Amino acid sequence: MNTDLKGKVAVVTGASRGAGKGIAVALGAHGATVYVTGRSLKEGDAALPGTIAGTADAVTKAGGTGIAVAVDHAKDADVQALFERVKTEQGRLDILVNNATFLHDRLIDKGGFWTKPLELVDILDVGLRSAYVASWYAAPLMVEQKNGLIAFTSSFGASCYMHGPAYGAQKTGVDKFAKDMGVDFKPHNVAAVSIWMGMLRTDRTKRVMDSEPDKYAGFWEIAETPEFTGHLLAALYNDPARAEKSGQVHIGAELAETYGLSDEGRQPPSHRPMLGAPTPPHPAIVE
């Protein structure tokens, strides 16, 4: 499977740490120029380690070209400026990974949604709306060049109950973005997909697991690396049948089997039997 991204330009949002950082570094390992966005300019700006400059440096060290851009995805003007910069500096955009989101520290608390801070709903601003805005600015670049891939990072929380209704609505929402954008992009050789990631080996996940080691025993061993999804997207971008996968929601672990990819020598499990499956888009189109 061809995964070469030399000469290609990608934007990965929310890439200071976690999934976004891993995806950006993986795309860099395949040779891409990667613009990494986020708000963390120096260590200490967030409760977890990681900065956009650190990610950009890791992208370059992996074999690509990392470019850090400070973007608050709650501000449309910041997003507009990002894509104007990409157009000016590169003249093209091949991959957009919508990963920026808002995760409240009390997201995984037990109890009804009304017992948790109202601010949890901010995931619908930075996480759902922000992904639409970034896609809106990216789309003209891709349509003009008749090529591109927009991906949304999602999870099984779009199917099962996971962390409450705000989280679930955001994941369901980006899945629908992929389905409907796939329809709009069909004449332009641009693909839109949503990827259900499994549990990830991130600092946030480790903090949670360390707080309740007995509850999460064995989970770290089956968790996906943050880079895993990036390698999948490199393969998907180069897939001659990419158009057939557009407008769909894919379980990352299953897509990896299709492409014959492993995650550091392991085959991450699909959680379909336990957590559910993506809902396929209905073929009806009402304009």
Solvent accessible surface area in square Angstrom, and as a share of the most:
residue,aa,sasa,rsa
1,M,117,0.52
2,N,87,0.45
3,T,28,0.16
4,D,72,0.37
5,L,0,0.00
6,K,153,0.65
7,G,64,0.62
8,K,54,0.23
9,V,4,0.02
10,A,0,0.00
11,V,0,0.00
12,V,0,0.00
13,T,2,0.01
14,G,23,0.22
15,A,0,0.00
16,S,6,0.04
17,R,55,0.20
18,G,22,0.22
19,A,13,0.10
20,G,0,0.00
21,K,74,0.31
22,G,2,0.02
23,I,0,0.00
24,A,0,0.00
25,V,27,0.15
26,A,1,0.01
27,L,0,0.00
28,G,0,0.00
29,A,53,0.41
30,H,36,0.16
31,G,17,0.16
32,A,1,0.00
33,T,26,0.15
34,V,0,0.00
35,Y,0,0.00
36,V,0,0.00
37,T,0,0.00
38,G,8,0.07
39,R,167,0.61
40,S,7,0.04
41,L,109,0.54
42,K,137,0.58
43,E,110,0.50
44,G,68,0.65
45,D,65,0.33
46,A,39,0.30
47,A,88,0.68
48,L,16,0.08
49,P,73,0.46
50,G,12,0.12
51,T,14,0.08
52,I,6,0.03
53,A,58,0.45
54,G,35,0.34
55,T,0,0.00
56,A,9,0.07
57,D,70,0.36
58,A,26,0.20
59,V,0,0.00
60,T,69,0.40
61,K,162,0.69
62,A,37,0.28
63,G,55,0.53
64,G,10,0.10
65,T,67,0.39
66,G,17,0.16
67,I,33,0.17
68,A,35,0.27
69,V,15,0.08
70,A,60,0.46
71,V,4,0.02
72,D,29,0.15
73,H,12,0.06
74,A,50,0.39
75,K,117,0.50
76,D,52,0.27
77,A,73,0.56
78,D,46,0.24
79,V,1,0.00
80,Q,72,0.32
81,A,56,0.44
82,L,1,0.01
83,F,7,0.03
84,E,94,0.42
85,R,93,0.34
86,V,0,0.00
87,K,114,0.48
88,T,116,0.68
89,E,87,0.39
90,Q,64,0.28
91,G,58,0.56
92,R,77,0.28
93,L,0,0.00
94,D,0,0.00
95,I,0,0.00
96,L,0,0.00
97,V,0,0.00
98,N,9,0.05
99,N,21,0.11
100,A,14,0.11
101,T,47,0.27
102,F,61,0.25
103,L,56,0.28
104,H,43,0.19
105,D,95,0.49
106,R,105,0.38
107,L,16,0.08
108,I,78,0.40
109,D,52,0.27
110,K,179,0.76
111,G,45,0.43
112,G,21,0.20
113,F,127,0.53
114,W,187,0.65
115,T,72,0.42
116,K,19,0.08
117,P,32,0.20
118,L,148,0.73
119,E,91,0.41
120,L,19,0.09
121,V,67,0.38
122,D,59,0.31
123,I,3,0.01
124,L,60,0.30
125,D,57,0.30
126,V,29,0.17
127,G,2,0.02
128,L,37,0.18
129,R,120,0.44
130,S,4,0.03
131,A,5,0.04
132,Y,110,0.42
133,V,16,0.09
134,A,1,0.01
135,S,2,0.01
136,W,156,0.55
137,Y,49,0.19
138,A,0,0.00
139,A,20,0.16
140,P,81,0.51
141,L,18,0.09
142,M,0,0.00
143,V,42,0.24
144,E,132,0.59
145,Q,52,0.23
146,K,110,0.47
147,N,30,0.16
148,G,0,0.00
149,L,0,0.00
150,I,0,0.00
151,A,1,0.01
152,F,1,0.00
153,T,10,0.06
154,S,1,0.00
155,S,13,0.08
156,F,5,0.02
157,G,3,0.03
158,A,24,0.19
159,S,57,0.37
160,C,35,0.21
161,Y,164,0.63
162,M,43,0.19
163,H,63,0.28
164,G,6,0.05
165,P,70,0.44
166,A,21,0.16
167,Y,22,0.08
168,G,14,0.13
169,A,47,0.36
170,Q,5,0.02
171,K,18,0.08
172,T,71,0.41
173,G,15,0.15
174,V,3,0.02
175,D,9,0.05
176,K,105,0.44
177,F,41,0.17
178,A,0,0.00
179,K,26,0.11
180,D,70,0.37
181,M,25,0.11
182,G,8,0.08
183,V,64,0.37
184,D,104,0.54
185,F,14,0.06
186,K,169,0.72
187,P,101,0.63
188,H,51,0.23
189,N,82,0.42
190,V,6,0.03
191,A,1,0.01
192,A,0,0.00
193,V,0,0.00
194,S,0,0.00
195,I,1,0.00
196,W,5,0.02
197,M,25,0.11
198,G,13,0.13
199,M,64,0.29
200,L,21,0.10
201,R,58,0.21
202,T,18,0.10
203,D,71,0.37
204,R,78,0.29
205,T,25,0.14
206,K,99,0.42
207,R,101,0.37
208,V,32,0.19
209,M,16,0.07
210,D,88,0.46
211,S,80,0.52
212,E,82,0.37
213,P,86,0.54
214,D,131,0.68
215,K,108,0.46
216,Y,38,0.14
217,A,74,0.58
218,G,45,0.44
219,F,75,0.31
220,W,81,0.28
221,E,107,0.48
222,I,74,0.37
223,A,2,0.02
224,E,6,0.03
225,T,9,0.05
226,P,20,0.13
227,E,56,0.25
228,F,3,0.01
229,T,2,0.01
230,G,0,0.00
231,H,60,0.27
232,L,0,0.00
233,L,1,0.00
234,A,0,0.00
235,A,0,0.00
236,L,0,0.00
237,Y,13,0.05
238,N,33,0.17
239,D,13,0.07
240,P,136,0.86
241,A,32,0.25
242,R,21,0.08
243,A,76,0.59
244,E,131,0.59
245,K,36,0.15
246,S,24,0.15
247,G,8,0.07
248,Q,68,0.30
249,V,18,0.10
250,H,23,0.10
251,I,7,0.04
252,G,1,0.01
253,A,2,0.02
254,E,50,0.23
255,L,9,0.05
256,A,0,0.00
257,E,110,0.49
258,T,94,0.55
259,Y,17,0.06
260,G,68,0.66
261,L,39,0.19
262,S,59,0.38
263,D,5,0.02
264,E,136,0.61
265,G,71,0.68
266,R,63,0.23
267,Q,87,0.39
268,P,2,0.02
269,P,52,0.33
270,S,33,0.21
271,H,30,0.13
272,R,102,0.37
273,P,125,0.79
274,M,139,0.62
275,L,45,0.22
276,G,24,0.23
277,A,41,0.32
278,P,25,0.16
279,T,97,0.57
280,P,104,0.66
281,P,59,0.37
282,H,144,0.64
283,P,115,0.72
284,A,65,0.51
285,I,108,0.55
286,V,143,0.82
287,E,200,0.90
